[in-house]
Structures are given as C-alpha cells and as structure tokens.
Amino acid sequence: ACSMPAMRKTARLKPGSPMHQGSMPCQPLKRQRGVAIITALLIVTIATTISITISTRLQLDVRRTGNLLAQDQADFYLLAAERWSGRILKQDLEDSSYDGLDEDWAIELPPIPVDGGSIQGKLTDLHACININNLRDNGAIDPVTEQRLHNLFQLYSISTSATQAMTDWMDADLNDTNPGGAEDGYYLNLESPYRVANTTFSSVSELRLVRGFEDSEKFRQLSPHLCAYEAGDNSINVNTADAVVLKSLASGMTDEMVDAIIQQRKDEPFEDINQFYAFQNLGSIITEKKGLSVKSSYFALRTQARIGQANKVMYSIIHRDEQGVVRVLHRTQRTL
C-alpha cells in the first residue's frame, strides 16, 4: 500500500521499515497505466488507418470495375451502330438509284437513349471529297486526281507542286525526287527529322508531314475537302460534294454555277450523270468526265456512345459494293 501524506509530515520513517517499503510501488503503477493508455490509442489509430485504407481501395476497385464495364458496354453499342449503318446502306441501294443528301443514310440521328446512357452516329459520303490516295494509280500519277487537287490548291494559295511532294511521300522509290517534291533527304534535315512513309496516307492529318503543307491555317481550311481511304475509286458524287469540291472539278466552274448545282440537287437530286452534264451545259465546262458519279461506294461513320462515365468515339470506313454487300474496311478511335 502507498504511504499516507499525513504520515509523511508527522513521522520520519526509517529505511527498511515495513511502512517505508510499502510506499515504493505507487509511482511505477502510474507509469504502467500511462503506457497502457498510449498503447491502446496507438492500436486504435492503426486499426482505423487500416480500415480507411481497405475501404478506400475497395471503393477504387468498385469504381474501376464499373468504368471497365461501362467501356465494354460502350464498345458493344458502337459495333451495333456500325452493323445498323450497314443495313441502312444496303436497304438504300435497293430503294434508290442514286445517293444524295436527301436520303435516310445522310440524316444525322440525335442521341438515342440506351441502357445506361445514349448513342448517336452520322454517316458521310467519302465520294464527297477528294481521295488523296488516288493521286497514284498503278505506280504513276493519276491525271484526273492531280488536276482536281491543283484546282483545289489554287483556291487556298497552295503551290500545285505540292502534289509532287505527295507522290514522293507515297511511292516506294527512295532516291528519285519529283520536281518540287521531297524524299528522305529533305525530311531528315529538318529540326525534328523523320522519314517518308513510302505508302498510302492513313489519314488526312498525315498530310501535315508533307512538304508544302506546313501552314496549319491553310491545312485547316483544306482538310474538310480531302479524305484518305483505299485507292481505286476516284469518283466524285455530284449529289453530295460540297461547293469547294464542285468548284475543283474544272477551272471554269464559277460560284454561280456551284450555287445553282447545290440548289438543283436540293430540289431534285441528279439521278443520272448525263442529267448533271445537261444541267446549265456543264458538259462543256467539265472537260474531264472521268470519275464523276451520282452513286457512292465508300462511307465514313462516326459513332459516339456515352455509358455512365465512359465516353467513346469510333470512326469506321464502310464499303458497299454494287451487289449490296457491306464490309467494314477500317475502324479507329482517332479522326480519319
């Protein structure tokens, strides 16, 4: 037992006395109680930290799993929209003898509600623009595509020799440089050097790497009228081409002629290419009649799916042959 304070004042204990010996354990006992409280607090703190860490990781795992499921669901909706677009194009071939902007396939659908979000898509005609991959035809420059590009470049004050650089970019010959063109010797001497592709363009944006297209503002104006897909069919659909592409069909095309064409096809699309030539005597103005059509075979599809926190965009190139067989040539999540 601990000694009483009063006894400390009235009596002086001798060392070794029982009362003196019984008073010693009092201070160590207080220290033990303090250590026990600190230990208990430390255990509670550690347990709380572990509990919070486990809870946080569990919430992250649940969120991550939910996002992955939403991404997968969005992918399935994008592929479903792709197949649906193929059916629309196949049905259009059966119902119509031409392809125009007044048809169902050309109507952009608003966001359609689906389980967990929405999906929307838009089909565009790739024959409404100039396919830059058609510049080379069986190892040689295609004169029709070259002339259209020349006419187009002149509208934006771009040198017509840029087509030579485009040809060098696509051909497999590393040594012969076209006049005004460029091979590896030019690009490897740039501040940020790179090599030529020696193959067709994978997208219009790749054109920014080619000599003559360094001006970003001019390229921004030019790019909506160009496209890049497999070479072969260089036809322009006069029912879907925009005003700039129509003007590039011949050097003698005026703004008034282009406006008249656009107004006419709004009222009544051209169902036959000869009908187009007869309109305002266009046959005498457009001397090069190769590669003009009122029908299309290649289409670009842009689909966007928003499922939960997932927001995915996919671009697809779809080919429809004369028998109505539809196949997807290319799909990507970057712009075409």
Contacts in CASP RR format, 6 or more apart in sequence:
PFRMAT RR
TARGET T0000
AUTHOR 0000-0000-0000
METHOD contacts of the structure
MODEL  1
ACSMPAMRKTARLKPGSPMHQGSMPCQPLKRQRGVAIITALLIVTIATTI
SITISTRLQLDVRRTGNLLAQDQADFYLLAAERWSGRILKQDLEDSSYDG
LDEDWAIELPPIPVDGGSIQGKLTDLHACININNLRDNGAIDPVTEQRLH
NLFQLYSISTSATQAMTDWMDADLNDTNPGGAEDGYYLNLESPYRVANTT
FSSVSELRLVRGFEDSEKFRQLSPHLCAYEAGDNSINVNTADAVVLKSLA
SGMTDEMVDAIIQQRKDEPFEDINQFYAFQNLGSIITEKKGLSVKSSYFA
LRTQARIGQANKVMYSIIHRDEQGVVRVLHRTQRTL
1 22 0 8 1.000
1 23 0 8 1.000
2 22 0 8 1.000
2 23 0 8 1.000
2 25 0 8 1.000
2 26 0 8 1.000
3 13 0 8 1.000
3 19 0 8 1.000
3 20 0 8 1.000
3 22 0 8 1.000
3 23 0 8 1.000
7 13 0 8 1.000
7 19 0 8 1.000
13 19 0 8 1.000
13 20 0 8 1.000
14 20 0 8 1.000
67 309 0 8 1.000
67 310 0 8 1.000
70 307 0 8 1.000
70 308 0 8 1.000
70 309 0 8 1.000
70 310 0 8 1.000
71 307 0 8 1.000
71 310 0 8 1.000
71 312 0 8 1.000
73 115 0 8 1.000
73 116 0 8 1.000
73 305 0 8 1.000
73 307 0 8 1.000
73 310 0 8 1.000
74 305 0 8 1.000
74 306 0 8 1.000
74 307 0 8 1.000
74 310 0 8 1.000
74 311 0 8 1.000
74 312 0 8 1.000
75 305 0 8 1.000
75 312 0 8 1.000
77 114 0 8 1.000
77 119 0 8 1.000
77 303 0 8 1.000
77 305 0 8 1.000
77 307 0 8 1.000
78 119 0 8 1.000
78 303 0 8 1.000
78 305 0 8 1.000
78 312 0 8 1.000
78 314 0 8 1.000
81 119 0 8 1.000
81 121 0 8 1.000
81 301 0 8 1.000
81 303 0 8 1.000
81 305 0 8 1.000
82 301 0 8 1.000
82 303 0 8 1.000
82 314 0 8 1.000
82 316 0 8 1.000
82 318 0 8 1.000
82 328 0 8 1.000
82 331 0 8 1.000
85 105 0 8 1.000
85 121 0 8 1.000
85 123 0 8 1.000
85 299 0 8 1.000
85 301 0 8 1.000
85 316 0 8 1.000
85 318 0 8 1.000
86 318 0 8 1.000
86 320 0 8 1.000
86 326 0 8 1.000
87 326 0 8 1.000
88 104 0 8 1.000
88 105 0 8 1.000
88 123 0 8 1.000
89 105 0 8 1.000
89 123 0 8 1.000
89 299 0 8 1.000
89 318 0 8 1.000
89 320 0 8 1.000
89 324 0 8 1.000
89 326 0 8 1.000
90 320 0 8 1.000
90 324 0 8 1.000
90 326 0 8 1.000
92 99 0 8 1.000
92 103 0 8 1.000
92 104 0 8 1.000
92 105 0 8 1.000
93 320 0 8 1.000
93 324 0 8 1.000
94 324 0 8 1.000
96 103 0 8 1.000
97 271 0 8 1.000
97 295 0 8 1.000
98 239 0 8 1.000
98 269 0 8 1.000
98 270 0 8 1.000
98 271 0 8 1.000
98 272 0 8 1.000
98 294 0 8 1.000
98 295 0 8 1.000
99 105 0 8 1.000
99 125 0 8 1.000
99 127 0 8 1.000
99 237 0 8 1.000
99 239 0 8 1.000
99 240 0 8 1.000
99 294 0 8 1.000
99 295 0 8 1.000
99 296 0 8 1.000
100 106 0 8 1.000
100 125 0 8 1.000
100 237 0 8 1.000
100 239 0 8 1.000
100 240 0 8 1.000
100 265 0 8 1.000
100 269 0 8 1.000
100 294 0 8 1.000
101 239 0 8 1.000
101 240 0 8 1.000
101 265 0 8 1.000
101 266 0 8 1.000
101 269 0 8 1.000
102 266 0 8 1.000
102 269 0 8 1.000
105 123 0 8 1.000
105 299 0 8 1.000
106 123 0 8 1.000
106 124 0 8 1.000
106 125 0 8 1.000
106 240 0 8 1.000
108 120 0 8 1.000
108 121 0 8 1.000
108 122 0 8 1.000
109 120 0 8 1.000
109 121 0 8 1.000
109 122 0 8 1.000
110 120 0 8 1.000
111 118 0 8 1.000
111 119 0 8 1.000
111 120 0 8 1.000
111 306 0 8 1.000
112 118 0 8 1.000
112 119 0 8 1.000
112 120 0 8 1.000
114 305 0 8 1.000
114 307 0 8 1.000
116 307 0 8 1.000
116 308 0 8 1.000
117 305 0 8 1.000
117 306 0 8 1.000
117 307 0 8 1.000
117 308 0 8 1.000
118 305 0 8 1.000
118 306 0 8 1.000
119 303 0 8 1.000
119 304 0 8 1.000
119 305 0 8 1.000
119 306 0 8 1.000
120 303 0 8 1.000
120 304 0 8 1.000
121 301 0 8 1.000
121 302 0 8 1.000
121 303 0 8 1.000
121 304 0 8 1.000
122 301 0 8 1.000
122 302 0 8 1.000
123 299 0 8 1.000
123 300 0 8 1.000
123 301 0 8 1.000
123 318 0 8 1.000
124 299 0 8 1.000
124 300 0 8 1.000
124 301 0 8 1.000
124 302 0 8 1.000
125 237 0 8 1.000
125 240 0 8 1.000
125 296 0 8 1.000
125 298 0 8 1.000
125 299 0 8 1.000
125 300 0 8 1.000
126 227 0 8 1.000
126 229 0 8 1.000
126 296 0 8 1.000
126 298 0 8 1.000
126 299 0 8 1.000
126 300 0 8 1.000
126 317 0 8 1.000
127 233 0 8 1.000
127 235 0 8 1.000
127 236 0 8 1.000
127 237 0 8 1.000
127 240 0 8 1.000
127 241 0 8 1.000
127 293 0 8 1.000
127 296 0 8 1.000
127 297 0 8 1.000
127 298 0 8 1.000
128 236 0 8 1.000
128 237 0 8 1.000
128 240 0 8 1.000
128 241 0 8 1.000
128 242 0 8 1.000
128 245 0 8 1.000
128 296 0 8 1.000
129 224 0 8 1.000
129 225 0 8 1.000
129 226 0 8 1.000
129 227 0 8 1.000
129 241 0 8 1.000
129 242 0 8 1.000
129 245 0 8 1.000
130 145 0 8 1.000
130 148 0 8 1.000
130 149 0 8 1.000
130 152 0 8 1.000
130 225 0 8 1.000
130 226 0 8 1.000
130 227 0 8 1.000
130 236 0 8 1.000
130 245 0 8 1.000
130 248 0 8 1.000
131 145 0 8 1.000
131 226 0 8 1.000
131 227 0 8 1.000
131 228 0 8 1.000
131 229 0 8 1.000
131 231 0 8 1.000
131 233 0 8 1.000
131 234 0 8 1.000
132 145 0 8 1.000
132 149 0 8 1.000
132 166 0 8 1.000
132 201 0 8 1.000
132 204 0 8 1.000
132 207 0 8 1.000
132 226 0 8 1.000
132 227 0 8 1.000
132 228 0 8 1.000
133 170 0 8 1.000
133 200 0 8 1.000
133 201 0 8 1.000
133 228 0 8 1.000
133 229 0 8 1.000
133 230 0 8 1.000
133 231 0 8 1.000
134 142 0 8 1.000
134 145 0 8 1.000
134 231 0 8 1.000
134 232 0 8 1.000
134 233 0 8 1.000
134 234 0 8 1.000
135 141 0 8 1.000
135 142 0 8 1.000
135 145 0 8 1.000
135 146 0 8 1.000
135 149 0 8 1.000
135 163 0 8 1.000
135 166 0 8 1.000
135 167 0 8 1.000
135 170 0 8 1.000
136 142 0 8 1.000
136 167 0 8 1.000
136 170 0 8 1.000
136 171 0 8 1.000
136 200 0 8 1.000
136 231 0 8 1.000
137 145 0 8 1.000
137 231 0 8 1.000
137 232 0 8 1.000
137 234 0 8 1.000
139 171 0 8 1.000
141 163 0 8 1.000
141 167 0 8 1.000
142 234 0 8 1.000
144 234 0 8 1.000
144 288 0 8 1.000
144 290 0 8 1.000
144 291 0 8 1.000
145 234 0 8 1.000
146 163 0 8 1.000
147 288 0 8 1.000
148 236 0 8 1.000
148 248 0 8 1.000
148 249 0 8 1.000
149 160 0 8 1.000
149 162 0 8 1.000
149 163 0 8 1.000
149 166 0 8 1.000
149 248 0 8 1.000
150 160 0 8 1.000
150 163 0 8 1.000
151 247 0 8 1.000
151 248 0 8 1.000
151 249 0 8 1.000
151 250 0 8 1.000
151 251 0 8 1.000
152 222 0 8 1.000
152 225 0 8 1.000
152 226 0 8 1.000
152 244 0 8 1.000
152 245 0 8 1.000
152 248 0 8 1.000
153 159 0 8 1.000
153 160 0 8 1.000
153 162 0 8 1.000
153 163 0 8 1.000
153 222 0 8 1.000
154 160 0 8 1.000
155 244 0 8 1.000
155 247 0 8 1.000
155 248 0 8 1.000
156 218 0 8 1.000
156 221 0 8 1.000
156 222 0 8 1.000
157 218 0 8 1.000
158 212 0 8 1.000
158 213 0 8 1.000
158 215 0 8 1.000
158 218 0 8 1.000
158 222 0 8 1.000
159 212 0 8 1.000
161 179 0 8 1.000
161 180 0 8 1.000
161 181 0 8 1.000
162 210 0 8 1.000
162 211 0 8 1.000
162 212 0 8 1.000
162 213 0 8 1.000
164 178 0 8 1.000
164 179 0 8 1.000
164 180 0 8 1.000
164 181 0 8 1.000
165 178 0 8 1.000
165 180 0 8 1.000
165 181 0 8 1.000
165 182 0 8 1.000
165 210 0 8 1.000
165 211 0 8 1.000
165 212 0 8 1.000
166 207 0 8 1.000
166 210 0 8 1.000
167 178 0 8 1.000
167 181 0 8 1.000
168 177 0 8 1.000
168 178 0 8 1.000
168 181 0 8 1.000
168 182 0 8 1.000
168 183 0 8 1.000
168 196 0 8 1.000
169 182 0 8 1.000
169 196 0 8 1.000
169 197 0 8 1.000
169 198 0 8 1.000
169 201 0 8 1.000
169 209 0 8 1.000
169 210 0 8 1.000
170 197 0 8 1.000
170 198 0 8 1.000
170 199 0 8 1.000
170 200 0 8 1.000
170 201 0 8 1.000
171 198 0 8 1.000
172 198 0 8 1.000
172 199 0 8 1.000
173 183 0 8 1.000
174 183 0 8 1.000
174 184 0 8 1.000
174 196 0 8 1.000
174 198 0 8 1.000
175 183 0 8 1.000
176 183 0 8 1.000
177 183 0 8 1.000
177 186 0 8 1.000
180 211 0 8 1.000
181 211 0 8 1.000
182 196 0 8 1.000
182 210 0 8 1.000
182 211 0 8 1.000
183 196 0 8 1.000
184 195 0 8 1.000
184 196 0 8 1.000
186 211 0 8 1.000
187 193 0 8 1.000
187 194 0 8 1.000
187 195 0 8 1.000
187 196 0 8 1.000
187 209 0 8 1.000
187 211 0 8 1.000
188 194 0 8 1.000
188 195 0 8 1.000
194 209 0 8 1.000
197 206 0 8 1.000
200 228 0 8 1.000
200 230 0 8 1.000
200 231 0 8 1.000
201 207 0 8 1.000
201 228 0 8 1.000
202 228 0 8 1.000
203 228 0 8 1.000
203 334 0 8 1.000
203 335 0 8 1.000
203 336 0 8 1.000
204 223 0 8 1.000
204 226 0 8 1.000
204 227 0 8 1.000
204 228 0 8 1.000
204 336 0 8 1.000
205 223 0 8 1.000
205 335 0 8 1.000
206 228 0 8 1.000
207 213 0 8 1.000
207 219 0 8 1.000
207 223 0 8 1.000
207 226 0 8 1.000
208 214 0 8 1.000
208 216 0 8 1.000
208 219 0 8 1.000
213 219 0 8 1.000
213 222 0 8 1.000
224 242 0 8 1.000
224 244 0 8 1.000
225 242 0 8 1.000
225 244 0 8 1.000
225 245 0 8 1.000
225 248 0 8 1.000
227 300 0 8 1.000
227 336 0 8 1.000
228 336 0 8 1.000
229 298 0 8 1.000
229 317 0 8 1.000
229 329 0 8 1.000
229 330 0 8 1.000
229 336 0 8 1.000
230 329 0 8 1.000
233 297 0 8 1.000
233 298 0 8 1.000
234 291 0 8 1.000
235 291 0 8 1.000
235 292 0 8 1.000
235 293 0 8 1.000
235 296 0 8 1.000
236 245 0 8 1.000
236 249 0 8 1.000
236 291 0 8 1.000
236 292 0 8 1.000
236 293 0 8 1.000
237 293 0 8 1.000
237 294 0 8 1.000
237 295 0 8 1.000
237 296 0 8 1.000
238 246 0 8 1.000
238 261 0 8 1.000
238 265 0 8 1.000
238 270 0 8 1.000
238 273 0 8 1.000
238 276 0 8 1.000
238 292 0 8 1.000
238 293 0 8 1.000
238 294 0 8 1.000
239 265 0 8 1.000
239 269 0 8 1.000
239 270 0 8 1.000
239 294 0 8 1.000
240 296 0 8 1.000
243 255 0 8 1.000
243 258 0 8 1.000
243 259 0 8 1.000
243 262 0 8 1.000
246 253 0 8 1.000
246 258 0 8 1.000
246 261 0 8 1.000
246 262 0 8 1.000
247 253 0 8 1.000
247 255 0 8 1.000
247 258 0 8 1.000
249 286 0 8 1.000
249 288 0 8 1.000
249 292 0 8 1.000
250 285 0 8 1.000
250 286 0 8 1.000
250 287 0 8 1.000
250 288 0 8 1.000
252 285 0 8 1.000
253 285 0 8 1.000
253 286 0 8 1.000
257 280 0 8 1.000
257 282 0 8 1.000
257 285 0 8 1.000
260 279 0 8 1.000
260 280 0 8 1.000
261 276 0 8 1.000
261 279 0 8 1.000
261 280 0 8 1.000
261 282 0 8 1.000
264 270 0 8 1.000
264 279 0 8 1.000
269 294 0 8 1.000
270 276 0 8 1.000
270 279 0 8 1.000
270 294 0 8 1.000
271 294 0 8 1.000
272 294 0 8 1.000
273 289 0 8 1.000
273 292 0 8 1.000
273 293 0 8 1.000
273 294 0 8 1.000
276 282 0 8 1.000
276 292 0 8 1.000
276 294 0 8 1.000
277 283 0 8 1.000
277 286 0 8 1.000
277 289 0 8 1.000
283 289 0 8 1.000
286 292 0 8 1.000
296 320 0 8 1.000
297 319 0 8 1.000
297 320 0 8 1.000
297 321 0 8 1.000
297 322 0 8 1.000
298 317 0 8 1.000
298 318 0 8 1.000
298 319 0 8 1.000
298 320 0 8 1.000
299 317 0 8 1.000
299 318 0 8 1.000
299 319 0 8 1.000
299 320 0 8 1.000
300 315 0 8 1.000
300 316 0 8 1.000
300 317 0 8 1.000
300 318 0 8 1.000
300 336 0 8 1.000
301 315 0 8 1.000
301 316 0 8 1.000
301 317 0 8 1.000
301 318 0 8 1.000
302 313 0 8 1.000
302 314 0 8 1.000
302 315 0 8 1.000
303 313 0 8 1.000
303 314 0 8 1.000
303 316 0 8 1.000
304 311 0 8 1.000
304 312 0 8 1.000
304 313 0 8 1.000
304 314 0 8 1.000
305 311 0 8 1.000
305 312 0 8 1.000
312 333 0 8 1.000
313 333 0 8 1.000
314 331 0 8 1.000
314 332 0 8 1.000
314 333 0 8 1.000
315 331 0 8 1.000
315 332 0 8 1.000
315 333 0 8 1.000
315 334 0 8 1.000
315 335 0 8 1.000
315 336 0 8 1.000
316 328 0 8 1.000
316 330 0 8 1.000
316 331 0 8 1.000
317 328 0 8 1.000
317 329 0 8 1.000
317 330 0 8 1.000
317 331 0 8 1.000
317 336 0 8 1.000
318 326 0 8 1.000
318 327 0 8 1.000
318 328 0 8 1.000
318 329 0 8 1.000
319 326 0 8 1.000
319 327 0 8 1.000
319 328 0 8 1.000
319 329 0 8 1.000
320 326 0 8 1.000
END
